[in-house]
Amino acid sequence: MAKAGFSVADYLSSIARAENTTGALSPHVENALTYTAMQFQQAGYQTQTLRGEAHNPLYPGGVHYTMAILAARDLTRITQEILQVMHIDAVPAGALERWNHGGRFLEPLAVHSIRSGKTDWLVGRGILDMRGSIAASILHARNPESTGAMLITSDEEHPMEAARMAANYLLQENQIPAGILGLEPVGDKQVGDRLKTARRGDMVAHVHIPHSGNPTPLIEALSRLELRSALKRQADSPQVPGYWMEIINTLAPQHGGQDVTNQLPESANVRIAVETRNSGHVLNFLQTRQGGIYDFSFRIESPSAWIDDRECKILSLQAKAKGGHSGRANEKDKGSAFWPILEALSTLHGNHSGSIRVLDLSCGKDGSVRAPGGEENGLHLTLDIRISRDYSPSDIKQMVATIFQDCHAEIGYSYICDGYAAPQDNPLAEAAIAQARNSLRHLGIEPEFDNGAGGVAETNILHALFAKAGHTVPIVELGLPKNAGIAAGFGGMHAPLEACRRRDIHHLARIIGGIHQCYKTR
């Protein structure tokens, strides 16, 4: 088949509307995968479309539909190839007011080419994670001498059932790849400046806390959750098993009528009734919380009333991520706008002699998801807590149960997958580091390994299922730089204005080709 012309920007624009959903397969995702398969076919690759369904009571309607594309020069010889792993879905756009650059509104469901100084940028959802990598793989495939196999899935952002489906298909066909090249955006400022050969496992705890007239156990539990998360981040090291936790949604936030998962709230609001002998102390404390990464604010909602010698005030607290913040967890911000609210509640609870009643709370990507309470009933709340772990699932379950032990909480778990670690002899990692080092030599940068951090990806799923079947497959992850656009006024990974340099996609395509060639001739 003759190859038609290929434009990176046009390709990315054609798949721009595909985002992650749980349950029904989005027609935009399905169309994007079909269009991507056509691009590989035009490059002379064979393609196989995989479809499946996974049943879980936590999914809408109890079922989740999946789709994936396999591509290779010869689909019967994947055992001799490195499998490039990618996903085509992207997180929702978030707050529309944050899609502005230089006073210009940028439509979130499109891809924008922007010239900044001497650099051409591509801006849009999923450019980094990880449609730019798919475009680089198509560029690589269009080289007549290219080798390798490709796997592009529909649902990495959650719940990754497509990766499980693809792994089981490869096992059934006895087509276990020689290695796995994950093209996640693990780079920092340059393509290849960071690589990954290990990841932690991952799981999600679904915590339902019923109505209670006494919010104290909930406040204490949330305080313990925040404290444990912060302490474990500080103590974490390659020698010390660790974990991080992040509240990824409350009450299954929705976007466009679809459940949204794997998302950290950009904003949080809470109304509390405070009875205190020293209202000035409370107000002064809240004023000290303002500023930082989040816009934290509060207001007095009602006139003061007196109960015996205590003053009763109803306060509204709000925290909102500032423009450009990605909404992803790290040591600096602890994950989401929910944390400043938790810190304020837990510190108020511990540092003054009055009482605090949580009247209601709203939290979500658009702030519209509400957990209604009331002055009589207290707070009724459902939390999804994502835990990236080195500990065993049973240890983590015991820890979560201990945190919420006084809340009469119902706790369920999903999205459980073990981590992976590189074998001592990993020729694929050697090939990748050689190509990365060569590509960065002119910048005087030495590639680094960024192992252990980060949540689960398709690489975890493939590794776990292959290992269970007795196959040890070397893995390395290398991709676009997730923070390169921040200095230019754009966003990082999963942020509004997610951006990468156009040249980085072409650069990644060349590195991919070099890795395949180096591995084949080792």
C-alpha positions in Angstrom: 0.0 0.0 0.0 1.4 3.4 -1.0 2.1 5.7 1.9 0.1 8.9 2.0 1.6 12.0 3.6 1.6 12.2 7.4 1.3 15.3 9.4 1.8 15.1 13.2 -0.4 18.1 13.9 -3.2 16.8 11.6 -3.1 13.3 13.1 -3.3 14.7 16.7 -6.2 17.0 15.7 -8.0 14.0 14.2 -8.0 12.1 17.6 -8.3 15.2 19.8 -11.9 14.4 21.0 -11.1 11.0 22.5 -11.1 11.0 26.3 -11.3 8.3 29.0 -14.7 6.9 30.1 -15.6 3.9 32.2 -18.4 1.6 31.0 -19.4 2.2 27.4 -16.6 2.6 24.8 -16.6 6.2 23.7 -17.2 6.5 19.9 -14.5 9.1 19.8 -12.0 6.6 21.3 -13.2 3.9 18.9 -12.8 6.2 15.9 -9.4 7.4 17.1 -8.1 3.8 17.4 -9.5 2.9 14.0 -7.9 5.9 12.4 -4.6 5.1 14.1 -4.7 1.5 12.7 -5.2 3.0 9.2 -2.0 5.0 9.7 0.0 1.9 10.5 -1.5 0.1 7.6 -0.4 2.8 5.2 3.1 2.4 6.6 3.0 -1.3 5.6 2.2 -2.8 9.0 -0.4 -5.5 9.7 -3.0 -4.6 12.3 -5.3 -6.6 14.6 -8.3 -5.0 16.4 -9.0 -6.5 19.8 -12.4 -5.9 21.5 -13.6 -7.2 24.9 -15.6 -6.5 28.0 -14.8 -6.7 31.7 -17.4 -7.3 34.4 -17.1 -5.5 37.7 -19.9 -4.2 40.0 -18.0 -0.9 40.4 -18.3 -0.1 36.7 -21.4 1.7 35.4 -23.9 -1.0 34.6 -21.4 -3.6 35.9 -19.5 -3.8 32.6 -16.7 -2.0 30.9 -16.0 -2.3 27.1 -12.5 -2.2 25.8 -10.6 -1.9 22.5 -6.9 -2.2 21.5 -4.9 -2.1 18.3 -1.9 -4.4 17.7 0.4 -3.5 14.8 3.6 -5.2 13.4 5.3 -5.9 10.1 4.3 -9.6 10.8 1.8 -10.2 13.5 2.9 -13.9 13.7 6.5 -12.9 14.7 5.9 -10.6 17.7 8.1 -12.9 19.7 11.1 -11.4 17.9 10.0 -7.8 18.4 10.1 -5.1 21.0 6.5 -4.2 21.8 5.8 -0.4 22.1 3.0 0.2 24.5 0.8 3.3 24.4 -2.8 4.4 25.1 -5.0 6.8 23.1 -7.4 8.1 25.8 -6.8 11.3 27.7 -8.1 12.9 30.9 -11.0 15.4 30.7 -10.3 19.0 30.0 -11.1 20.3 33.5 -12.0 23.9 34.1 -12.4 25.8 30.8 -11.2 29.1 32.2 -7.7 27.6 32.5 -7.5 27.0 28.8 -6.1 30.4 28.1 -2.7 31.4 26.8 -1.7 35.0 26.1 -5.3 36.2 26.5 -6.5 33.7 23.9 -9.0 30.9 24.7 -7.8 27.5 23.3 -10.6 25.0 22.6 -9.8 22.0 24.7 -11.2 19.5 22.2 -8.6 20.5 19.6 -4.9 20.7 19.0 -3.2 24.0 18.7 0.1 24.9 17.0 1.7 27.9 18.8 5.0 29.6 18.0 6.8 30.8 21.2 10.1 32.4 20.5 12.0 30.0 18.1 10.0 27.0 19.2 6.9 25.4 17.7 4.6 23.9 20.4 1.7 21.5 20.0 -0.9 22.1 22.7 -3.9 19.9 23.6 -5.2 17.2 25.9 -3.1 14.0 25.9 -0.3 15.5 23.7 2.2 14.2 26.3 0.2 11.3 27.8 0.5 9.9 25.3 -0.7 10.8 21.8 2.6 12.4 20.9 4.2 9.0 21.5 1.7 7.4 19.2 2.5 10.0 16.5 6.2 9.3 17.0 5.5 5.6 16.6 3.8 6.2 13.3 6.7 8.3 12.1 9.0 5.4 13.1 6.8 2.9 11.3 6.9 4.9 8.1 10.6 4.2 7.8 10.8 1.2 5.4 13.5 -0.4 7.5 11.6 0.0 10.8 10.9 -3.0 13.1 8.9 -3.5 16.3 5.3 -4.1 17.3 2.8 -1.6 18.6 0.0 -1.9 21.2 -2.4 1.1 21.6 -5.1 0.7 24.2 -8.4 2.5 24.9 -8.4 2.9 28.7 -5.1 3.5 30.4 -6.5 6.4 32.4 -8.8 3.8 34.1 -9.5 0.9 34.4 -6.8 -0.6 32.1 -8.9 -3.6 31.1 -7.7 -3.2 27.5 -4.1 -3.9 28.6 -5.3 -7.1 30.3 -7.2 -8.1 27.2 -4.2 -7.6 25.0 -1.8 -9.5 27.4 -4.2 -12.5 27.5 -4.5 -12.4 23.7 -0.7 -12.5 23.3 -0.4 -15.3 25.8 -3.1 -17.3 24.0 -1.4 -16.8 20.6 2.0 -17.6 22.2 3.3 -14.2 20.9 5.2 -13.0 24.0 7.4 -10.0 22.9 11.1 -9.9 23.3 10.8 -6.8 25.4 8.4 -3.9 26.2 9.1 -0.3 25.5 6.7 1.9 27.4 6.4 5.3 25.8 4.9 7.1 28.9 6.1 10.7 29.3 8.7 10.0 31.9 11.2 12.6 30.7 11.7 15.9 32.5 12.9 18.7 30.2 14.3 16.7 27.3 13.5 13.4 25.5 15.5 10.7 27.1 16.8 12.6 30.1 14.9 10.2 32.4 14.1 6.5 31.9 12.2 4.0 34.0 12.9 0.3 34.6 10.7 -0.2 37.7 7.3 0.9 39.0 5.3 0.5 42.2 2.1 -1.4 42.3 -1.2 0.4 42.4 -4.7 0.1 43.9 -7.8 2.1 44.7 -9.7 2.0 48.0 -13.3 3.0 47.7 -14.4 4.4 51.1 -18.0 5.0 51.9 -18.7 6.9 55.1 -22.4 7.0 56.2 -24.3 9.9 57.8 -23.1 10.7 61.3 -24.1 13.4 63.7 -20.5 13.4 65.0 -18.0 14.4 62.3 -15.0 14.1 64.7 -14.1 10.5 63.6 -14.2 11.5 60.0 -12.0 14.6 60.6 -9.5 12.5 62.6 -9.5 9.8 59.8 -8.8 12.4 57.1 -6.1 13.9 59.3 -4.5 10.4 59.7 -4.7 9.9 55.9 -3.0 13.2 55.2 -0.3 12.6 57.8 0.5 9.1 56.7 0.7 10.2 53.0 3.0 13.1 53.8 5.3 11.1 56.2 5.6 8.2 53.7 6.7 10.5 50.9 9.4 12.0 53.2 10.6 8.6 54.3 10.5 6.9 50.9 13.8 5.6 49.5 15.0 2.7 47.4 15.8 0.9 50.6 12.5 1.7 52.5 9.2 0.4 51.2 6.9 3.3 50.7 3.7 4.5 49.2 1.9 7.6 48.3 -1.9 8.2 48.5 -4.1 10.7 46.7 -7.8 11.3 46.8 -8.7 11.0 43.2 -12.4 11.8 43.3 -15.4 12.0 45.6 -18.8 10.6 44.7 -17.5 9.5 41.2 -17.3 13.0 39.7 -18.9 13.2 36.3 -17.8 14.9 33.1 -20.1 15.1 30.1 -22.4 12.5 31.7 -19.6 10.0 32.1 -18.0 8.8 35.3 -14.5 10.3 35.7 -11.8 8.3 37.5 -8.1 8.6 38.0 -8.6 12.3 38.5 -7.5 14.6 41.4 -10.0 17.3 42.3 -8.9 20.8 41.2 -11.2 22.4 43.7 -12.8 21.7 47.0 -15.4 23.5 49.1 -16.6 22.8 52.6 -19.1 24.5 55.0 -18.4 24.0 58.7 -20.1 25.2 61.8 -17.5 26.2 64.4 -18.4 26.8 68.1 -15.5 28.5 69.9 -14.6 30.8 72.7 -12.0 32.5 70.5 -13.3 33.1 67.0 -10.3 35.4 66.4 -7.9 32.5 66.8 -9.9 30.5 64.2 -10.0 33.3 61.7 -6.3 34.2 62.1 -5.4 30.5 61.5 -7.4 30.3 58.3 -5.8 33.5 57.0 -2.4 31.9 57.4 -3.4 29.1 55.1 -4.0 31.4 52.1 -1.5 31.5 49.3 0.9 28.8 48.0 0.0 26.4 45.1 -3.7 26.6 45.9 -6.0 29.6 46.2 -7.3 28.9 49.7 -10.0 31.2 50.9 -12.8 31.4 53.5 -15.8 33.6 54.3 -18.2 34.0 57.2 -21.5 32.7 55.9 -23.8 33.7 58.8 -24.0 36.2 61.6 -22.6 35.1 64.9 -24.8 33.3 67.4 -24.0 32.6 71.0 -24.5 29.3 72.8 -23.7 29.8 76.5 -20.2 31.3 76.3 -19.4 30.0 72.9 -19.7 31.9 69.6 -21.2 29.9 66.7 -20.1 30.7 63.2 -20.8 29.0 59.9 -17.7 29.3 57.6 -17.3 28.4 53.9 -13.8 27.2 53.0 -12.6 26.9 49.4 -9.3 25.7 47.9 -8.7 25.7 44.1 -5.6 24.8 42.1 -3.9 27.8 40.5 -3.6 28.0 36.7 -1.1 25.6 35.2 -1.2 23.1 38.1 -1.4 19.6 36.8 -3.6 18.2 39.6 -1.2 15.3 40.0 0.4 14.2 43.2 3.9 15.1 44.2 5.9 15.9 47.3 5.3 19.6 46.9 1.5 19.8 46.8 0.3 16.4 48.2 -2.0 15.8 45.3 -5.1 17.8 45.1 -7.0 20.8 46.3 -8.7 18.6 48.8 -5.5 18.5 50.9 -5.6 22.2 52.1 -9.2 21.6 53.2 -8.2 18.5 55.1 -5.2 20.3 56.7 -7.4 23.1 57.8 -10.1 20.9 59.3 -7.6 18.6 61.1 -5.5 21.5 62.4 -8.6 23.3 63.6 -9.9 20.1 65.2 -6.6 19.6 67.1 -5.8 23.2 68.1 -8.8 24.7 69.8 -11.3 23.6 72.4 -14.5 24.2 70.4 -16.4 21.9 68.1 -16.4 21.6 64.3 -19.3 20.2 62.4 -19.0 19.6 58.6 -22.2 20.7 57.1 -21.5 19.9 53.4 -18.7 19.5 51.0 -18.3 19.8 47.2 -15.3 18.5 45.3 -14.5 17.6 41.8 -13.0 18.6 38.5 -15.7 21.2 38.0 -16.8 21.7 41.6 -20.3 20.4 40.9 -20.1 17.2 42.8 -21.6 17.6 46.2 -21.7 15.5 49.4 -24.8 16.9 51.1 -24.9 16.9 54.8 -26.8 19.0 57.3 -26.7 20.5 60.7 -28.4 17.4 62.0 -27.0 14.6 59.9 -23.4 15.6 59.5 -21.4 14.6 56.5 -22.1 11.6 54.2 -19.1 11.0 51.9 -17.6 8.6 49.4 -13.9 8.8 48.7 -11.7 7.0 46.1 -8.1 6.9 47.4 -5.4 5.8 44.9 -2.4 4.2 46.5 0.9 3.6 44.7 2.6 1.0 46.8 5.6 -1.2 47.5 3.8 -2.9 50.3 1.6 -6.0 49.7 -2.2 -5.4 49.0 -3.0 -7.0 52.4 -0.8 -4.6 54.2 -2.3 -1.6 52.5 -5.9 -2.9 53.2 -5.0 -3.2 56.9 -3.6 0.4 56.9 -6.7 1.9 55.2 -9.0 -0.1 57.6 -7.1 1.3 60.5 -7.3 4.9 59.3 -11.1 4.7 59.0 -11.8 2.3 61.9 -13.9 4.8 63.8 -16.0 5.9 60.9 -18.1 2.8 60.3 -16.8 2.9 56.8 -17.6 0.4 54.0 -14.3 -0.1 52.1 -13.9 -1.9 48.7 -10.8 -2.2 46.4 -10.2 -2.2 42.7 -7.5 -1.5 40.1 -5.0 -3.8 41.9 -1.8 -4.5 40.1 1.7 -5.4 41.3 4.8 -3.4 40.4 7.7 -4.5 38.4 11.5 -4.2 38.7 14.1 -4.5 36.1 16.1 -7.8 35.9 19.8 -7.4 36.5 20.5 -8.3 32.9 18.2 -5.9 30.9 19.6 -5.5 27.4 16.6 -3.4 26.4 17.5 -0.8 29.1 21.1 -0.9 27.9 20.0 -0.1 24.4 17.7 2.7 25.5 20.3 4.3 27.7 22.8 4.2 24.9 20.4 5.9 22.5 19.3 8.5 25.1 22.9 9.3 26.0 23.8 9.8 22.4 20.8 12.1 21.7 21.6 14.3 24.8 25.4 14.5 24.3 25.3 17.9 22.6 23.4 19.3 25.6 25.8 17.9 28.2 23.0 16.0 29.9 23.4 12.4 31.3 20.2 10.3 31.3 19.0 9.3 34.8 16.8 6.4 35.9 13.6 7.5 37.7 12.5 4.2 39.2 9.9 3.3 41.8 7.8 6.5 41.6 4.6 6.8 39.7 1.4 4.8 39.6 0.5 1.8 37.5 0.7 1.8 33.7 0.1 -0.7 31.0 3.6 -2.0 31.6 2.6 -3.2 35.1 -0.4 -5.1 33.6 1.7 -6.8 30.9 4.5 -7.6 33.3 2.2 -9.1 35.9 0.3 -11.3 33.5 3.4 -12.4 31.5 5.2 -13.2 34.8 2.2 -15.2 36.1 2.5 -17.3 33.0 6.2 -17.8 33.6 7.7 -15.3 31.1 10.3 -12.7 32.2 10.1 -9.8 29.7 12.6 -6.8 30.0 10.9 -3.5 30.3 12.1 0.1 29.9 10.0 3.3 29.7 11.2 6.4 27.8 9.0 9.2 26.3 8.3 12.8 25.9 9.4 15.4 28.5 6.4 16.1 30.8 7.7 19.4 32.2 9.2 21.1 29.1 6.2 23.4 28.4 6.0 24.9 31.9 8.8 27.4 31.5 7.2 28.5 28.2 3.9 29.3 30.0 2.1 26.0 29.0 1.1 23.1 31.3 2.8 19.8 32.3 1.3 16.4 32.0 -2.5 16.2 32.7 -2.6 20.0 33.0 -4.7 22.3 30.9 -2.5 23.5 28.0 -0.6 20.2 28.0 2.2 20.9 25.5 5.2 19.5 23.8 7.7 20.8 21.3 6.9 19.6 17.8 10.6 18.6 17.3 10.4 16.3 20.4 8.0 14.0 18.6 10.3 13.6 15.7 13.2 13.3 18.1 11.4 10.5 20.0 10.8 8.7 16.7 14.5 8.7 15.9 15.4 7.3 19.4 12.8 4.6 19.0 14.4 3.5 15.8 17.8 3.5 17.4 16.6 1.4 20.3 15.2 -1.3 17.9 18.3 -1.3 15.8 20.6 -1.4 18.8 18.6 -4.2 20.4 18.4 -6.3 17.3 22.2 -6.1 16.6 23.4 -6.5 20.2 
